[in-house]
């Protein structure tokens, strides 16, 4: 059964529980603006925050929730046999170069570029959805959370160029 991110978050006691539960969905969770807002509202209910009253730890936690969801959507756009490599690259900058080399060694440069292009397309779709959200703390968490992915995709592309 496909659960909403709001349900998964509500049922998860910790960020690690949330990550595990989201990963079990294999990217098959709804992620439109309403779903994003629902997760954001559940997060704000558990970790109250506003533009006037910031808690740095809670802000970073909000970004991490967003990154977990986006990572799984990006991973779901890839073949199962390379999903672990993709997660590693998005989870740890030092893993980018060795994983990019492995990806090219296993699949070839052109096929690896297609994987990266598809992830970029999915990321752009998610960004477009975020841009349709109404302004507020929830949207701010998504904007902060997604920014890291553009940097990582750039770093992956640069690493892949080395192993052309």
JOMO-V918678 format. One record per residue. N is the residue number from 1. RES is the residue in three letters. SS is DSSP state (hx for helix, st for strand, lp for the rest). NEAR is the number of other C-alpha atoms within 8 Angstrom. D_FIRST is the distance of its C-alpha to the first C-alpha in whole Angstrom. Layout:
N|RES|SS|NEAR|D_FIRST + N|RES|SS|NEAR|D_FIRST
This chain:
1|UNK|lp|2|0 + 2|UNK|lp|6|4 + 3|UNK|lp|8|6 + 4|UNK|lp|9|10 + 5|UNK|hx|13|13 + 6|UNK|hx|10|14 + 7|UNK|hx|8|12 + 8|UNK|hx|12|12 + 9|UNK|hx|12|16 + 10|UNK|hx|8|16 + 11|UNK|hx|6|15 + 12|UNK|lp|10|17 + 13|UNK|lp|8|20 + 14|UNK|lp|6|22 + 15|UNK|hx|9|21 + 16|UNK|hx|6|21 + 17|UNK|hx|9|18 + 18|UNK|hx|12|16 + 19|UNK|hx|9|17 + 20|UNK|hx|8|16 + 21|UNK|hx|10|12 + 22|UNK|hx|14|12 + 23|UNK|hx|9|14 + 24|UNK|hx|6|11 + 25|UNK|lp|10|9 + 26|UNK|lp|9|12 + 27|UNK|lp|11|13 + 28|UNK|lp|8|10 + 29|UNK|lp|10|10 + 30|UNK|lp|7|12 + 31|UNK|lp|7|16 + 32|UNK|lp|7|18 + 33|UNK|hx|10|21 + 34|UNK|hx|7|19 + 35|UNK|hx|12|16 + 36|UNK|hx|10|19 + 37|UNK|hx|11|21 + 38|UNK|hx|10|19 + 39|UNK|hx|11|18 + 40|UNK|hx|11|22 + 41|UNK|hx|9|23 + 42|UNK|hx|11|21 + 43|UNK|hx|11|22 + 44|UNK|hx|10|26 + 45|UNK|hx|7|25 + 46|UNK|hx|6|25 + 47|UNK|lp|7|28 + 48|UNK|lp|7|30 + 49|UNK|lp|10|32 + 50|UNK|lp|7|34 + 51|UNK|lp|6|36 + 52|UNK|lp|4|39 + 53|UNK|lp|6|38 + 54|UNK|lp|9|36 + 55|UNK|lp|7|35 + 56|UNK|hx|6|35 + 57|UNK|hx|6|32 + 58|UNK|hx|10|30 + 59|UNK|hx|10|30 + 60|UNK|hx|8|30 + 61|UNK|hx|9|27 + 62|UNK|hx|12|25 + 63|UNK|hx|12|26 + 64|UNK|hx|9|24 + 65|UNK|hx|10|21 + 66|UNK|hx|12|22 + 67|UNK|hx|10|23 + 68|UNK|hx|10|20 + 69|UNK|hx|9|17 + 70|UNK|hx|11|20 + 71|UNK|hx|10|20 + 72|UNK|hx|12|17 + 73|UNK|hx|11|17 + 74|UNK|hx|12|21 + 75|UNK|hx|12|20 + 76|UNK|hx|12|17 + 77|UNK|lp|9|20 + 78|UNK|lp|10|22 + 79|UNK|lp|7|22 + 80|UNK|hx|6|20 + 81|UNK|hx|5|23 + 82|UNK|hx|9|25 + 83|UNK|hx|11|22 + 84|UNK|hx|7|23 + 85|UNK|hx|9|26 + 86|UNK|hx|10|25 + 87|UNK|hx|10|23 + 88|UNK|hx|11|27 + 89|UNK|hx|14|29 + 90|UNK|hx|11|27 + 91|UNK|hx|6|27 + 92|UNK|lp|8|31 + 93|UNK|lp|8|34 + 94|UNK|hx|7|36 + 95|UNK|hx|9|33 + 96|UNK|hx|14|33 + 97|UNK|hx|10|36 + 98|UNK|hx|8|36 + 99|UNK|hx|12|32 + 100|UNK|hx|11|34 + 101|UNK|hx|11|36 + 102|UNK|hx|8|34 + 103|UNK|hx|12|32 + 104|UNK|hx|14|35 + 105|UNK|hx|8|37 + 106|UNK|hx|6|34 + 107|UNK|hx|8|33 + 108|UNK|lp|9|36 + 109|UNK|hx|11|37 + 110|UNK|hx|6|36 + 111|UNK|hx|9|32 + 112|UNK|hx|11|32 + 113|UNK|hx|9|33 + 114|UNK|hx|8|31 + 115|UNK|hx|9|28 + 116|UNK|hx|10|29 + 117|UNK|hx|8|30 + 118|UNK|hx|9|26 + 119|UNK|hx|12|25 + 120|UNK|hx|9|28 + 121|UNK|hx|8|27 + 122|UNK|hx|11|23 + 123|UNK|hx|11|25 + 124|UNK|hx|8|27 + 125|UNK|hx|8|25 + 126|UNK|hx|9|23 + 127|UNK|hx|10|27 + 128|UNK|hx|8|27 + 129|UNK|hx|10|24 + 130|UNK|hx|11|26 + 131|UNK|hx|6|29 + 132|UNK|lp|7|28 + 133|UNK|lp|9|27 + 134|UNK|lp|5|29 + 135|UNK|lp|7|32 + 136|UNK|lp|6|31 + 137|UNK|hx|9|30 + 138|UNK|hx|11|26 + 139|UNK|hx|12|28 + 140|UNK|hx|9|30 + 141|UNK|hx|13|27 + 142|UNK|hx|11|26 + 143|UNK|hx|10|29 + 144|UNK|hx|9|30 + 145|UNK|hx|13|27 + 146|UNK|hx|12|27 + 147|UNK|hx|8|31 + 148|UNK|hx|8|30 + 149|UNK|hx|9|28 + 150|UNK|hx|8|31 + 151|UNK|hx|8|34 + 152|UNK|hx|11|32 + 153|UNK|hx|10|31 + 154|UNK|hx|8|35 + 155|UNK|hx|9|36 + 156|UNK|hx|12|34 + 157|UNK|hx|10|36 + 158|UNK|hx|8|39 + 159|UNK|hx|12|38 + 160|UNK|hx|13|37 + 161|UNK|hx|7|41 + 162|UNK|hx|6|42 + 163|UNK|lp|8|41 + 164|UNK|lp|6|42
